Amino acid sequence: MADRVASKVQELGYDEVVVDDWGNIVEKIQGEIGESTECNLNIGQRGRAEIIIKTFGRSAHSSNPRSGINAVYQMILVTEGIVNIKLPRDEFLGEAIIELTDIISRPYPGASMLPDLCMVTYDQRLLVGESKEEILEAIKNAIAQTSKGAPQLNATVEYCHGRATCYTGARISAEKYSPAWLTSGDSQLVKTALSALAGIG
C-alpha cells in the first residue's frame, strides 16, 4: 500500500483520529504537530485524558436529610481519595497531573432537595508508558479504598466521549484520551526535521 499523508485540525481530545481525503479514519504511523515553539523542535509532549466521575445518592427534602444520601458529600470523599493517588514523573516530560476542573449536581437549582447525582470532570496529564486502562484503574482503586470507610458510596468512572464535525464535514467521535509521546533524538524523523530547520536558518 502506498504511503499516505493525512492532516488534522482538531485540538486536544481527537489526536488519535485522523481522516484522509476520502473520509476514512486512518491509523497514524508518524506525525508532525504544528505548535508555536519559537522555531525549536519539540520531540515529546504529555498526554491528556478527560475523565468523568459520578456519585449517586438518594434524594430527600433538606429538612429531613437523614432519609436520603447526599451525592455531593459522597463526591467530596471521592475527591479526597484522588488527591492521594501517587503520580509518576518523567525526566524529560516532567510530572503527571490530575486536576478537578468542574463539578455539578442534580437537581440544579437544588430547591431544598438533597442531590441524588454529582458529577465531576478531571483533567489528567499523562506520561509515556501510562496505559488507558491503568489510568482508570488507579482512580477506581482510590474509590474502592475510600468506600471501605463509606459503605454507601456508589461511584462510576469513565472517559469523557466527545463528538466533533471537521471543516470537511466529516463527523468524528472519540474518547477524550491522547497518550503521551516522546520521540528519540536519534530517530530519522527528528534528524530530518532538525536538518530542515537548519536549512531555513
N, C-alpha and C positions, 0 to 999 in steps of 0.2 A: 504493500500500500504506500502511495506517495506521501511525503511529508505535507502536513497542512499547518497553516498559521491561522489561529483564531484570536480574536480580541474581545475584551470585556470592558464595560464602562461602569458596571455596578460597583458600589462601595463595599465595605466590610460586610460580611454576612453571606456573600454569594461567591466567595473566592474559589470554591470548588465547582462552580457551574460556569462553563464556557460554551457558547453557542456559535456554531460555524455559519457560513453564508447561506446554508440550506436549512437552518433552523434546528439542526441536530445538536444535542448536548454531546460534547467530545471530552475524552479523557486527556488531561494535560500531562505532558512529559517534562517540559521545561517552560519557564515563564519569565517574563520581564515586567516589572511593575513601575509605572511612571509616577513617582512621587517627588516632591521638592526636597532635594538632598544637597543643594548648593554645589551641584556637579560632582559630588562624591559618589562612589559606588557602594551602596548598601548590599550586604550579602546575607542578611538574616533579619528576621522580624518575629516578635512574639505573636502567637496565635490569639484568637478571641472566641469565646463562647458566650452566648446569651442564654441564661438558664432561668426557668420558671419554677418556683416552689409554691405550692398551695397547701394551706392548712384548713381543715374542716372542723366546724364546731356544731353547736345546736342552738338555734335561735330561741330567744326568750325576751320578755319585756325587761327593760333595765331596772324596773322597780323590784324585780324578783330574779336577780342574776343567778342564783344558785340552782335554778331549774334548767339552766342552759349551760353551754360551753362556749366561751368567747374565743373565736378563731384568731383574733389578734393577739391575745395573750399566748395562745399556742405558738403563733409565729415568733413572738419575742423569744421563746425558749429555743426555737429552731435557729434563729439568727445568732443567739449567744453561743450555740454549739458550733456554728460555721466559723465564727471568729477564731476558734481554737484549732482549725484544720492547719496542719503543718504543710506549707507550700514549698516547692523546690526552688532552687536558684541555679542559674546557668552563668558560667564565667563570661560568656560573650553577650548573652541576651538579658542578663540581669535577673530580677525577681519575678516569680509568678505572682499574680494578684487576683483576689476575688473581692468584689465590692458591690454592696447593695445599691441599686440605682432608683428603684421606685417601689411603692407599696400601696395597695388599695384593698378595701374591704367591702363586703356586701352584707346588708344593703347600704347604699350610699345615696343620700344622707341617711344616717342611722335611724332617725325618728324614734328614739327611745327603745331601740331594739338591739340586742346583742348580735354582732355579726356572726353568720354561720360559715363565712368563707373569707379567707385572707390570702392575697396573692402578692408575691414579691418577685422582682427581677434582679438577677445578679449578672454583672459583667465580669467575666473571668479572663485574665490574660495568661496565655499558656506558653509552655516551653517545649522544646523539641523532646520527643520521647513520651509525652503525656498522651495517652490514647483517649479516644472518645468515650470509651466505656469506663476507664479509670477515673475520669473527671466526675462523672455522675456517681460512681461507686463511693468516692471519698465523701461526697455530700450525704449520700444515703447512710453511710456508716456513722457520720456525725449525728444524723437524725435518730438512728437506732440507739446510739449511746445516750442521747438526750431522753428518749422515750422510756428508758429504764427507770427514770425518776418521775416520769409523767405518763402513766399508762393510758390516759385518754387522748394522747397526742396521735393525730391522724394527718399524715402529710404525704404529698406526692412531689416528684422531681422529674423534670423533662427539659429538653432543649426547646427553645422558642422556635417556631416554624414561621418563616417569612415567605411572602409572595411579592413578586415584582413584575413589571412589564418593561422590557427593553425598548430602546428607541426604535428598534426594527419592528416592534410589535410582538416579538416572541415573549411568551409568558414562562416564567421560571418560578420554581418553589424549592426551598431547601431549608434544612435545619440551620439555625444560625450558629454554625461551628466552622471555624477556619483554623487549621492546625498551624503550629509554629513551623518555621522553616529556617534552615541555615545551610548555605552552600559553601563547600570547601574553597578556600582561597587558591587551591591548586587546580581547581576544575577548569576545563577548557572554556566553559561558559563565562567564568569570571575573567579569565585571561583575555578572551576575545573582547569582552566589554571594557576592560581596562585599556586595551590597545586602541579601541575606538575612541574612548575619552581622551587618551593622549594625542590622538590624531587631530582632534579639534581644538587642542590647546587648553 
